[in-house]
Amino acid sequence: MGQSKKEKPLSLIDQGFQNIVQHAVQNVFHELLKEGFLVATKPMKKEFSELEKRKYLRGDEVAKIYGISSSTLLSWRKKSCGPKYYTPGRAILYKREDLESYLARYEVLTLEDDRQARPQ
């Protein structure tokens, strides 16, 4: 009888990459839905749609929506960089518009973007 190969467990790096890809795909899918390019045949998870309505987000919620891990947010806070955050009491909150403004500063234009911007 043939031996079955055991699957090798994912390393922390592989798991991190898998999480980043999963969040990126979720975000793209959600944006396509929001812009009307896709039509949902069944309702989105209530949790995600509720997060979309909130003005302030916790670190774990930022991770779900924007794909920025809580550890990255912590690292940025320790280095006094990254998006603005608010500390009412012991909570650490991020305003959605501050996150989007911060991320927009890191937009990278590709050659394709450059070609589309030029007049023909």
BELDANOR-V131737 format. One record per residue. N is the residue number from 1. RES is the residue in one small letter. SS is DSSP state (alpha for helix, beta for strand, coil for the rest). Layout:
BEGIN
N	RES	SS
N	RES	SS
END
This chain:
BEGIN
1	m	coil
2	g	coil
3	q	coil
4	s	coil
5	k	coil
6	k	coil
7	e	coil
8	k	coil
9	p	coil
10	l	coil
11	s	coil
12	l	alpha
13	i	alpha
14	d	alpha
15	q	alpha
16	g	alpha
17	f	alpha
18	q	alpha
19	n	alpha
20	i	alpha
21	v	alpha
22	q	alpha
23	h	alpha
24	a	alpha
25	v	alpha
26	q	alpha
27	n	alpha
28	v	alpha
29	f	alpha
30	h	alpha
31	e	alpha
32	l	alpha
33	l	alpha
34	k	alpha
35	e	coil
36	g	coil
37	f	coil
38	l	coil
39	v	coil
40	a	coil
41	t	coil
42	k	coil
43	p	coil
44	m	coil
45	k	coil
46	k	alpha
47	e	alpha
48	f	alpha
49	s	alpha
50	e	alpha
51	l	alpha
52	e	alpha
53	k	alpha
54	r	coil
55	k	coil
56	y	beta
57	l	beta
58	r	beta
59	g	alpha
60	d	alpha
61	e	alpha
62	v	alpha
63	a	alpha
64	k	alpha
65	i	alpha
66	y	alpha
67	g	coil
68	i	coil
69	s	coil
70	s	alpha
71	s	alpha
72	t	alpha
73	l	alpha
74	l	alpha
75	s	alpha
76	w	alpha
77	r	alpha
78	k	alpha
79	k	coil
80	s	coil
81	c	coil
82	g	coil
83	p	coil
84	k	coil
85	y	coil
86	y	beta
87	t	coil
88	p	coil
89	g	coil
90	r	coil
91	a	coil
92	i	coil
93	l	beta
94	y	beta
95	k	beta
96	r	alpha
97	e	alpha
98	d	alpha
99	l	alpha
100	e	alpha
101	s	alpha
102	y	alpha
103	l	alpha
104	a	alpha
105	r	coil
106	y	coil
107	e	coil
108	v	coil
109	l	coil
110	t	coil
111	l	alpha
112	e	alpha
113	d	alpha
114	d	alpha
115	r	alpha
116	q	alpha
117	a	alpha
118	r	coil
119	p	coil
120	q	coil
END
